[in-house]
Amino acid sequence: MSEKTQAAGKAKPAVRKTARWRIVIRWMIPLFLLLALVGGMTFGYVFIGKQSLSDVFQWKTWQHVIDLVFAP
């Protein structure tokens, strides 16, 4: 085998690993953003707003917040 053929054969797994990492990163970024959003809303509601933690997970709480933000 020539050196070019051997180099090309060794390059394929590296490209495959890079493609896998790109897929992982594309899923990790939105996941971290979603976790930061939920964590920030929870922190703001519980510690800054001084409300109970159990209220954070109720839909009517966030519906009320949405109504306040988007009220005409």
N, CA and C atoms as an extended XYZ file, in Angstrom:
216
Properties=species:S:1:pos:R:3:atomname:S:1:resname:S:1:resid:I:1 pbc="F F F"
N         0.839       -1.181        0.000 N   MET     1
C         0.000        0.000        0.000 CA  MET     1
C         0.878        1.237        0.000 C   MET     1
N         0.384        2.245       -0.639 N   SER     2
C         1.140        3.488       -0.646 CA  SER     2
C         0.826        4.291        0.607 C   SER     2
N         1.619        5.312        0.861 N   GLU     3
C         1.435        6.141        2.054 CA  GLU     3
C         0.124        6.921        1.992 C   GLU     3
N        -0.280        7.320        0.801 N   LYS     4
C        -1.532        8.078        0.652 CA  LYS     4
C        -2.732        7.215        1.026 C   LYS     4
N        -2.714        5.963        0.624 N   THR     5
C        -3.813        5.058        0.939 CA  THR     5
C        -3.886        4.804        2.440 C   THR     5
N        -2.738        4.635        3.077 N   GLN     6
C        -2.718        4.407        4.515 CA  GLN     6
C        -3.180        5.643        5.271 C   GLN     6
N        -2.775        6.807        4.818 N   ALA     7
C        -3.186        8.054        5.479 CA  ALA     7
C        -4.686        8.265        5.324 C   ALA     7
N        -5.218        7.948        4.152 N   ALA     8
C        -6.659        8.108        3.937 CA  ALA     8
C        -7.443        7.121        4.794 C   ALA     8
N        -6.919        5.917        4.975 N   GLY     9
C        -7.582        4.920        5.807 CA  GLY     9
C        -7.610        5.314        7.268 C   GLY     9
N        -6.576        5.974        7.736 N   LYS    10
C        -6.519        6.412        9.124 CA  LYS    10
C        -7.365        7.649        9.370 C   LYS    10
N        -7.622        8.440        8.349 N   ALA    11
C        -8.371        9.688        8.511 CA  ALA    11
C        -9.868        9.437        8.689 C   ALA    11
N       -10.379        8.347        8.157 N   LYS    12
C       -11.821        8.096        8.238 CA  LYS    12
C       -12.358        8.001        9.667 C   LYS    12
N       -11.747        7.249       10.579 N   PRO    13
C       -12.279        7.208       11.945 CA  PRO    13
C       -12.264        8.572       12.625 C   PRO    13
N       -11.263        9.394       12.360 N   ALA    14
C       -11.209       10.724       12.963 CA  ALA    14
C       -12.374       11.575       12.476 C   ALA    14
N       -12.706       11.475       11.204 N   VAL    15
C       -13.836       12.226       10.660 CA  VAL    15
C       -15.128       11.713       11.280 C   VAL    15
N       -15.223       10.422       11.478 N   ARG    16
C       -16.419        9.842       12.063 CA  ARG    16
C       -16.607       10.314       13.512 C   ARG    16
N       -15.521       10.387       14.284 N   LYS    17
C       -15.607       10.880       15.649 CA  LYS    17
C       -16.042       12.334       15.671 C   LYS    17
N       -15.501       13.133       14.758 N   THR    18
C       -15.864       14.542       14.689 CA  THR    18
C       -17.344       14.699       14.371 C   THR    18
N       -17.869       13.881       13.491 N   ALA    19
C       -19.288       13.956       13.142 CA  ALA    19
C       -20.155       13.586       14.346 C   ALA    19
N       -19.731       12.612       15.125 N   ARG    20
C       -20.496       12.225       16.321 CA  ARG    20
C       -20.509       13.354       17.341 C   ARG    20
N       -19.345       13.992       17.533 N   TRP    21
C       -19.283       15.098       18.483 CA  TRP    21
C       -20.154       16.261       18.043 C   TRP    21
N       -20.219       16.513       16.752 N   ARG    22
C       -21.088       17.589       16.260 CA  ARG    22
C       -22.544       17.302       16.580 C   ARG    22
N       -22.946       16.059       16.422 N   ILE    23
C       -24.322       15.681       16.733 CA  ILE    23
C       -24.588       15.836       18.228 C   ILE    23
N       -23.637       15.391       19.048 N   VAL    24
C       -23.786       15.507       20.501 CA  VAL    24
C       -23.876       16.963       20.916 C   VAL    24
N       -23.023       17.797       20.362 N   ILE    25
C       -23.028       19.219       20.709 CA  ILE    25
C       -24.320       19.882       20.253 C   ILE    25
N       -24.814       19.508       19.102 N   ARG    26
C       -26.079       20.084       18.615 CA  ARG    26
C       -27.249       19.737       19.526 C   ARG    26
N       -27.187       18.622       20.213 N   TRP    27
C       -28.245       18.259       21.158 CA  TRP    27
C       -27.995       18.837       22.542 C   TRP    27
N       -26.714       18.989       22.902 N   MET    28
C       -26.386       19.476       24.244 CA  MET    28
C       -26.704       20.957       24.414 C   MET    28
N       -26.463       21.758       23.404 N   ILE    29
C       -26.685       23.201       23.530 CA  ILE    29
C       -28.160       23.514       23.798 C   ILE    29
N       -29.111       23.018       23.001 N   PRO    30
C       -30.517       23.300       23.336 CA  PRO    30
C       -30.938       22.717       24.680 C   PRO    30
N       -30.390       21.554       25.044 N   LEU    31
C       -30.714       20.952       26.332 CA  LEU    31
C       -30.240       21.844       27.475 C   LEU    31
N       -29.014       22.355       27.386 N   PHE    32
C       -28.499       23.251       28.425 CA  PHE    32
C       -29.282       24.554       28.470 C   PHE    32
N       -29.683       25.063       27.320 N   LEU    33
C       -30.482       26.291       27.293 CA  LEU    33
C       -31.835       26.069       27.967 C   LEU    33
N       -32.455       24.926       27.705 N   LEU    34
C       -33.729       24.609       28.332 CA  LEU    34
C       -33.580       24.444       29.841 C   LEU    34
N       -32.520       23.763       30.265 N   LEU    35
C       -32.271       23.606       31.698 CA  LEU    35
C       -31.998       24.959       32.366 C   LEU    35
N       -31.282       25.833       31.680 N   ALA    36
C       -31.009       27.160       32.234 CA  ALA    36
C       -32.297       27.972       32.341 C   ALA    36
N       -33.182       27.845       31.366 N   LEU    37
C       -34.463       28.554       31.412 CA  LEU    37
C       -35.306       28.076       32.589 C   LEU    37
N       -35.455       26.777       32.729 N   VAL    38
C       -36.243       26.215       33.828 CA  VAL    38
C       -35.605       26.540       35.175 C   VAL    38
N       -34.294       26.408       35.262 N   GLY    39
C       -33.599       26.726       36.507 CA  GLY    39
C       -33.709       28.192       36.867 C   GLY    39
N       -33.606       29.053       35.880 N   GLY    40
C       -33.728       30.488       36.128 CA  GLY    40
C       -35.126       30.885       36.561 C   GLY    40
N       -36.134       30.308       35.920 N   MET    41
C       -37.514       30.614       36.316 CA  MET    41
C       -37.790       30.107       37.726 C   MET    41
N       -37.300       28.935       38.037 N   THR    42
C       -37.494       28.379       39.375 CA  THR    42
C       -36.775       29.224       40.417 C   THR    42
N       -35.535       29.585       40.143 N   PHE    43
C       -34.766       30.412       41.075 CA  PHE    43
C       -35.451       31.762       41.284 C   PHE    43
N       -35.894       32.364       40.215 N   GLY    44
C       -36.556       33.660       40.326 CA  GLY    44
C       -37.870       33.586       41.082 C   GLY    44
N       -38.611       32.545       40.852 N   TYR    45
C       -39.919       32.416       41.496 CA  TYR    45
C       -39.781       32.089       42.977 C   TYR    45
N       -38.831       31.210       43.325 N   VAL    46
C       -38.702       30.747       44.708 CA  VAL    46
C       -37.881       31.723       45.547 C   VAL    46
N       -36.713       32.105       45.082 N   PHE    47
C       -35.813       32.906       45.917 CA  PHE    47
C       -36.075       34.407       45.803 C   PHE    47
N       -36.321       34.882       44.604 N   ILE    48
C       -36.563       36.315       44.435 CA  ILE    48
C       -38.017       36.645       44.754 C   ILE    48
N       -38.947       35.815       44.267 N   GLY    49
C       -40.365       36.059       44.497 CA  GLY    49
C       -40.878       35.566       45.832 C   GLY    49
N       -40.064       34.780       46.536 N   LYS    50
C       -40.400       34.245       47.857 CA  LYS    50
C       -41.725       33.468       47.856 C   LYS    50
N       -41.878       32.604       46.849 N   GLN    51
C       -43.043       31.732       46.757 CA  GLN    51
C       -42.591       30.305       47.040 C   GLN    51
N       -43.547       29.401       47.204 N   SER    52
C       -43.192       28.018       47.525 CA  SER    52
C       -42.744       27.257       46.272 C   SER    52
N       -41.885       26.290       46.495 N   LEU    53
C       -41.341       25.496       45.399 CA  LEU    53
C       -42.424       24.655       44.720 C   LEU    53
N       -43.425       24.231       45.466 N   SER    54
C       -44.472       23.390       44.875 CA  SER    54
C       -45.308       24.158       43.853 C   SER    54
N       -45.395       25.479       43.997 N   ASP    55
C       -46.153       26.284       43.037 CA  ASP    55
C       -45.451       26.404       41.685 C   ASP    55
N       -44.155       26.181       41.662 N   VAL    56
C       -43.395       26.328       40.421 CA  VAL    56
C       -43.864       25.333       39.370 C   VAL    56
N       -44.255       24.141       39.789 N   PHE    57
C       -44.584       23.076       38.852 CA  PHE    57
C       -46.065       23.020       38.488 C   PHE    57
N       -46.818       24.049       38.827 N   GLN    58
C       -48.234       24.090       38.458 CA  GLN    58
C       -48.420       24.984       37.233 C   GLN    58
N       -49.235       24.505       36.287 N   TRP    59
C       -49.437       25.242       35.052 CA  TRP    59
C       -50.131       26.573       35.300 C   TRP    59
N       -51.057       26.635       36.238 N   LYS    60
C       -51.804       27.877       36.449 CA  LYS    60
C       -50.891       29.014       36.920 C   LYS    60
N       -49.799       28.685       37.585 N   THR    61
C       -48.838       29.710       38.001 CA  THR    61
C       -48.213       30.374       36.785 C   THR    61
N       -47.755       29.576       35.831 N   TRP    62
C       -47.083       30.119       34.654 CA  TRP    62
C       -48.088       30.728       33.691 C   TRP    62
N       -49.313       30.246       33.684 N   GLN    63
C       -50.347       30.877       32.869 CA  GLN    63
C       -50.610       32.287       33.373 C   GLN    63
N       -50.609       32.468       34.695 N   HIS    64
C       -50.798       33.781       35.280 CA  HIS    64
C       -49.628       34.711       34.920 C   HIS    64
N       -48.401       34.187       34.957 N   VAL    65
C       -47.228       34.973       34.575 CA  VAL    65
C       -47.303       35.376       33.121 C   VAL    65
N       -47.681       34.444       32.245 N   ILE    66
C       -47.823       34.752       30.822 CA  ILE    66
C       -48.891       35.802       30.587 C   ILE    66
N       -50.008       35.695       31.300 N   ASP    67
C       -51.070       36.700       31.185 CA  ASP    67
C       -50.585       38.074       31.628 C   ASP    67
N       -49.776       38.133       32.675 N   LEU    68
C       -49.256       39.411       33.131 CA  LEU    68
C       -48.270       40.018       32.132 C   LEU    68
N       -47.442       39.189       31.542 N   VAL    69
C       -46.427       39.692       30.613 CA  VAL    69
C       -47.067       40.150       29.309 C   VAL    69
N       -48.021       39.404       28.785 N   PHE    70
C       -48.600       39.719       27.493 CA  PHE    70
C       -49.958       40.396       27.564 C   PHE    70
N       -50.280       40.988       28.706 N   ALA    71
C       -51.559       41.677       28.857 CA  ALA    71
C       -51.552       42.967       28.016 C   ALA    71
N       -52.681       43.273       27.385 N   PRO    72
C       -52.741       44.506       26.572 CA  PRO    72
C       -52.788       45.760       27.393 C   PRO    72
